[in-house]
Amino acid sequence: MTQAEAAAYLGVGQPRLSLLETTATDSLSLDQMLALFALYGLELQVHPRDARSHQGAADDQPEW
């Protein structure tokens, strides 16, 4: 799938999708994020914050 096709699926322009894929951005809607995950075959998992310590997460890793 091309980036243009993926962008059309999400309802955004190809340059916008390129920015979302390559840089940190704070303007991605939840709907767009979930659609992007589905499109790329990804699964979002939510865990309690205290579960990080049980999974061996390093303290210096970002929270998200």
N, C-alpha and C positions, 0 to 999 in steps of 0.2 A: 504494500500500500504506500502510495506517495504521501508526502507531507501535505500536499494540496488536498488529496482525498480525505485524509484524516481531519484536516481543518474544516472541510465542508461538512463532515459528519458531526463535528462539534459545534458548527455554526459560527466559526471564527475564520478570520483570514489566515492564509499561510504564513505571513510574517509574524502574526500574533502567536501561532502555534510554535514557530521556530524560537521565539523568545521564551515561551513557556518551557520548551525542552532544553534550552541551553543556558538560561540564566535564572538566578533567584528572582522571583517576582512575588509580590504580595497581592496581586489582583486577579487571582484565579478563583472563580466561583466554585462552590462545592459541587454543583451540577456539572460544571465543565470538568472538574477533577475526576468525578466518578465516571463520567462518560469516557474520559481519556484512559482511565484504568481499564474499563471494560473493553475499549477498542484495542488496547495493547495486551489484553489477556492477563491483567494483573488483578490481585485481590487485596482489598484493604482490610486489615485486621486491627481491631481496637483492643487494647489491654489496659488494665489499671496501671497507673504510674508505678506503684510499688512492685509490679511484676518485673520491672526492669532489673531490679536487684537480684531477682531469682533467675534471670536469663543471662547473667554474667555481663551486662552492659557496662562499658567503661564509663567512668565518671566524667571524662573529658569529651564525650560525644554529645552533640547537640540533642536537645530534647525532642526535636522533630526534624 
